[in-house]
Amino acid sequence: MSLELKTQPLRYVLAVHEEGSFHGAARQLHRSQPALSMAIRDLEERLGQPLFEKNQKGQLTPYGEYCLPRFRELIKQHDRLANDLQHVALGQQGRVTLATVPSVASRLMPEVLAAFIAEFPNLNINLHDENAEFVCRMVASGEVDLGISSVWAQDEHLSYTHLFEDNIGVVLHRDHRLANCDSLQWQELQKERFIANGTSRLLKKTAAASLVDNNDFYISNMISLLAMLEAGSGITTLPSLAFPVDNQKLRFIPLREPKLVRQIGIIKLANRSLSPSAQALEQVILRRLKGATAL
């Protein structure tokens, strides 16, 4: 039968050795001397050897000399592990992985993550920016703890918590004939060269579906898409967050009809608990982004 060691009697042994007597150890530990002596005696019985000389209560036996550094190392390891476990349980230590759509990653996450790091400086964060479909896939596969995205498709394995809505508008060159409009309706775009992108799926099942069905290009990469738009090669629709506000060549014009929004929320596995560190990040995201409709 293997021997199980409790750390408290080991601490008593170390205290007796450091103080030079049972009386001094009891005073230091705020324990009664009989209780301390009884605990050490019980430890000696289970070990099968005395730790202290009988006539000199603070003097270690040769076996006690052998045990002392090992007791000390065991307690150090125990305390280090207990401290680590407590910090992880409180969300103060560990690693959290997050995937977001690029517009959220670039426009919103810097401020959110700065606040998170200030509150939880010992947590490590891995951030991935991917399109909405891939964000959902990464969450579903367990590759990341959390996702911030629109839901690509209904999936019973995923849980969605709504954060905010992102208005859809038309993006075109500043020299375009429609560039001075305050808003647009889809009929005004029918004769334009339409460049579809990943978010164009939001036009499906609306009166403007024909714009996507009859698109001239499909470009998923945002850098390439903006380059085509800046060259005057066509127009597209984008969520307002995805539009680069400092771009001097392009304009974002709200789409009045159909009125469309992109739903953005936190995505996580439906039937699995988050790690403490991921729970901490989720709470910071909720505090910072929930209800942020004026974007």
C-alpha positions in Angstrom: 0.0 0.0 0.0 1.5 3.4 -1.0 2.2 6.0 1.6 0.1 9.2 1.3 1.7 12.3 2.8 -0.3 15.3 4.0 1.6 18.6 3.8 0.6 20.0 7.2 2.7 17.5 9.4 5.6 18.1 7.0 5.4 21.8 7.7 5.4 21.1 11.4 8.7 19.1 11.0 10.3 22.0 9.1 9.1 24.5 11.7 10.6 22.4 14.6 13.9 22.2 12.8 13.9 26.0 12.0 12.9 27.0 15.6 15.1 24.4 17.3 12.3 23.1 19.5 8.7 21.8 19.5 7.7 24.7 21.8 9.1 27.3 19.4 7.5 25.7 16.4 4.1 25.6 18.2 4.4 29.3 19.0 5.3 30.2 15.4 2.5 28.2 13.9 -0.1 29.3 16.6 -0.7 25.7 17.5 -0.7 23.9 20.8 2.4 21.9 21.5 0.5 18.7 22.2 -1.4 18.9 18.9 1.9 19.6 17.0 3.7 16.7 18.7 0.8 14.3 18.0 0.8 15.2 14.3 4.5 14.6 14.0 4.3 11.3 16.0 1.5 10.1 13.7 3.7 11.0 10.7 6.7 9.0 12.2 4.4 6.0 12.7 3.3 6.0 9.2 6.8 6.5 7.9 8.1 3.7 10.2 11.1 5.7 11.4 11.5 8.5 14.0 12.4 12.0 12.6 13.6 13.5 15.9 15.9 12.2 18.6 13.9 11.1 21.7 15.9 13.0 24.3 16.6 16.0 22.1 13.2 17.0 20.6 14.6 19.5 18.2 17.4 17.3 16.9 16.8 15.4 13.7 17.7 11.7 13.4 19.8 10.6 10.4 16.5 9.5 8.8 15.1 13.0 9.6 18.1 14.6 8.0 17.4 12.5 4.9 13.7 13.5 4.9 14.1 17.2 5.6 15.2 18.5 2.1 12.6 16.2 0.5 9.8 17.5 2.7 10.9 21.1 1.9 10.9 20.4 -1.9 7.5 18.6 -1.8 6.0 21.6 0.1 7.4 24.0 -2.4 6.0 22.0 -5.3 2.6 21.7 -3.6 2.4 25.5 -2.9 3.5 26.3 -6.4 0.9 24.0 -7.9 -1.8 25.2 -5.6 -1.0 28.8 -6.5 -1.1 28.1 -10.2 -4.4 26.2 -9.9 -5.9 29.1 -8.0 -4.8 31.7 -10.5 -6.1 29.7 -13.4 -9.4 29.1 -11.6 -9.7 32.9 -11.0 -8.9 33.7 -14.6 -5.6 35.3 -13.6 -3.3 32.9 -15.4 -3.5 30.8 -18.6 -4.1 31.2 -22.3 -7.2 32.1 -24.3 -7.7 31.9 -28.1 -10.0 34.1 -30.0 -11.1 34.4 -33.6 -12.9 37.4 -35.1 -13.9 38.7 -38.5 -11.2 41.2 -39.8 -13.3 44.3 -39.3 -13.8 43.6 -35.6 -10.2 42.6 -35.2 -8.9 45.9 -36.6 -11.5 48.3 -35.4 -12.7 47.1 -32.0 -10.4 44.5 -30.6 -7.3 46.8 -29.9 -9.3 48.7 -27.3 -11.0 45.6 -25.9 -7.8 43.6 -25.6 -6.0 46.6 -24.0 -8.7 46.7 -21.3 -8.5 42.9 -20.9 -4.7 42.9 -20.6 -4.9 45.8 -18.0 -7.3 43.7 -15.9 -5.6 40.3 -16.4 -1.9 41.0 -17.1 -0.8 37.4 -16.7 -3.1 35.9 -19.3 -1.8 35.1 -22.8 -4.0 35.8 -25.8 -4.0 34.3 -29.3 -6.0 36.3 -31.8 -7.0 35.1 -35.3 -8.8 37.2 -37.9 -10.8 35.1 -40.4 -14.0 35.4 -42.4 -17.3 34.7 -40.7 -17.5 31.1 -42.0 -14.0 30.2 -40.9 -14.5 31.8 -37.4 -17.5 29.5 -36.9 -15.5 26.5 -38.1 -12.6 27.3 -35.7 -15.0 27.5 -32.8 -16.9 24.3 -33.8 -13.6 22.4 -34.1 -12.3 23.6 -30.7 -9.4 25.4 -32.3 -10.3 28.6 -30.5 -12.2 29.3 -27.3 -14.4 32.1 -28.6 -15.4 33.7 -31.8 -16.8 37.2 -32.6 -18.7 37.1 -35.9 -22.0 36.8 -37.5 -23.4 33.2 -37.6 -22.6 31.7 -41.0 -25.2 29.0 -40.7 -27.4 27.5 -38.0 -25.5 25.0 -36.0 -26.9 23.3 -32.8 -23.3 22.8 -31.6 -22.7 26.6 -31.4 -24.0 29.2 -29.0 -24.5 32.8 -30.1 -24.8 35.8 -27.8 -25.7 39.0 -29.7 -23.4 42.0 -29.3 -24.4 44.7 -31.8 -25.6 45.4 -35.4 -23.4 46.6 -38.2 -25.2 48.6 -41.0 -24.7 47.5 -44.6 -23.8 50.2 -47.2 -22.6 50.6 -50.7 -18.8 51.3 -51.2 -17.7 53.0 -54.4 -15.1 55.4 -55.8 -15.4 59.1 -54.8 -15.6 60.0 -58.5 -18.5 57.6 -59.1 -21.7 59.2 -60.4 -23.6 58.1 -57.2 -20.9 59.2 -54.8 -22.8 62.3 -53.6 -25.9 60.4 -52.6 -26.8 60.3 -48.9 -28.3 56.9 -49.2 -29.0 54.4 -52.0 -31.6 51.7 -52.9 -30.7 48.6 -54.7 -32.5 49.5 -57.9 -30.0 52.3 -58.5 -27.2 49.7 -58.5 -28.6 47.4 -61.1 -26.5 48.7 -64.0 -23.3 48.9 -62.0 -20.5 46.4 -62.1 -21.0 44.6 -58.8 -18.0 43.1 -57.0 -19.3 40.4 -54.6 -17.5 39.6 -51.3 -18.0 37.4 -48.3 -20.6 39.6 -46.7 -22.6 39.9 -49.9 -24.5 36.8 -48.8 -26.6 39.2 -46.7 -28.2 40.4 -49.9 -29.5 36.9 -50.6 -33.2 36.3 -50.0 -33.9 40.1 -50.4 -35.1 42.1 -53.3 -31.4 42.9 -54.1 -30.4 39.2 -54.5 -29.9 39.8 -58.3 -26.9 42.0 -57.6 -25.1 39.1 -56.1 -26.4 36.5 -58.6 -25.2 38.6 -61.5 -21.9 39.8 -60.0 -19.0 40.5 -62.3 -16.3 39.5 -59.7 -16.1 37.7 -56.4 -13.2 38.8 -54.2 -12.9 37.5 -50.6 -9.6 39.3 -49.7 -10.3 42.8 -48.4 -7.0 44.3 -49.6 -7.7 43.1 -53.2 -11.3 44.2 -52.9 -10.3 47.7 -51.9 -7.7 47.9 -54.7 -10.4 47.0 -57.3 -12.7 49.6 -55.9 -10.0 52.3 -55.8 -9.3 51.5 -59.4 -12.9 52.2 -60.2 -13.5 48.7 -61.4 -16.9 48.4 -59.7 -18.9 48.8 -56.5 -19.7 46.5 -53.6 -21.6 46.3 -50.3 -19.9 46.2 -47.0 -20.7 46.4 -43.3 -19.8 49.9 -41.9 -17.1 48.4 -39.7 -15.4 46.8 -42.7 -15.1 50.2 -44.5 -11.6 51.8 -43.9 -12.6 55.3 -42.6 -9.3 56.9 -43.5 -9.6 55.9 -47.2 -9.5 59.0 -49.3 -10.6 57.4 -52.6 -13.7 55.6 -51.5 -17.1 56.5 -50.0 -19.5 54.5 -47.8 -23.1 55.2 -48.5 -25.9 53.6 -46.4 -28.1 51.2 -48.2 -31.7 52.4 -47.7 -33.5 49.7 -49.5 -33.3 46.9 -48.5 -32.2 48.0 -45.0 -29.7 45.4 -44.0 -27.5 44.9 -40.9 -24.9 42.3 -40.0 -25.5 40.7 -36.7 -22.3 40.4 -34.6 -22.0 38.3 -31.5 -19.9 36.0 -29.4 -19.8 32.4 -30.7 -18.8 29.5 -28.5 -19.5 25.8 -28.2 -23.0 25.2 -26.9 -22.4 22.2 -24.6 -18.9 22.9 -23.2 -17.8 25.1 -20.4 -15.3 27.8 -21.1 -11.9 27.8 -19.3 -11.6 30.5 -16.6 -9.4 32.6 -18.8 -11.9 32.4 -21.7 -14.7 33.3 -19.2 -12.8 36.4 -18.2 -12.3 37.5 -21.8 -16.0 36.9 -22.6 -17.0 39.1 -19.7 -14.7 41.9 -20.9 -16.1 41.6 -24.4 -19.7 41.8 -23.2 -19.0 44.8 -21.0 -17.2 46.6 -23.9 -19.2 45.7 -26.9 -22.8 44.6 -26.0 -25.3 47.0 -27.3 -22.8 49.1 -29.2 -25.2 49.8 -32.0 -23.8 53.3 -33.0 -20.8 52.0 -35.0 
